[in-house]
Amino acid sequence: MRHTCGVRSDGAIECWGREDAGTFPTDGGWVEDSVGERHTCAIAESGEAVCWGDDDLGHLSVPRA
């Protein structure tokens, strides 16, 4: 892992480690996150999945229902 993230009690995501995994959102409203080697995905309170970071292998392609 190059970075890790966690959802704080106020719903904000806080990430640390190498910054080559993209720009991390810092606003609130997140309920869960999942971290890959150079990408992160999170679930917003609205239920929407959002991903950011390196997309060289299509990691950021969120399936739509």
C-alpha positions in Angstrom: 0.0 0.0 0.0 1.1 3.5 -0.8 -1.6 5.2 1.2 -4.5 4.5 3.5 -7.7 6.4 4.3 -10.3 6.4 7.0 -13.7 8.0 7.5 -13.7 10.3 10.5 -16.7 10.5 12.8 -17.8 13.8 11.1 -18.0 11.9 7.7 -14.8 13.4 6.3 -12.2 11.2 4.7 -8.7 11.5 5.9 -5.8 9.9 3.9 -2.1 9.7 4.6 0.9 8.2 2.9 2.2 8.7 -0.6 0.2 11.3 -2.6 0.5 9.7 -6.0 -2.9 8.1 -5.5 -4.7 11.2 -6.5 -6.3 14.1 -4.7 -8.4 13.0 -1.7 -11.8 14.6 -1.0 -11.8 16.3 2.4 -15.4 17.2 2.7 -17.9 15.3 4.9 -20.7 13.0 3.8 -18.8 9.6 3.4 -19.8 6.4 5.1 -17.2 3.8 3.9 -14.0 3.7 1.9 -11.8 1.0 0.3 -8.2 1.6 -0.5 -6.1 0.0 -3.4 -2.4 0.4 -4.1 -2.8 3.7 -6.0 -6.6 4.4 -5.9 -9.4 4.8 -3.4 -13.2 4.3 -3.6 -15.7 5.5 -1.2 -19.5 5.4 -0.6 -21.2 8.7 0.0 -24.1 9.1 2.3 -26.3 9.3 -0.8 -25.2 5.8 -1.7 -23.1 6.9 -4.7 -19.7 5.2 -5.2 -16.9 7.6 -6.1 -13.3 6.6 -6.9 -10.1 8.6 -7.4 -6.4 8.0 -8.0 -4.6 6.0 -10.7 -6.8 4.5 -13.4 -4.2 2.8 -15.5 -6.0 -0.6 -15.2 -9.6 0.8 -15.1 -9.8 0.7 -11.3 -11.9 3.9 -11.2 -14.7 2.6 -13.5 -17.6 2.4 -11.1 -20.4 0.0 -12.3 -23.8 1.7 -12.8 -27.0 -0.1 -12.0 
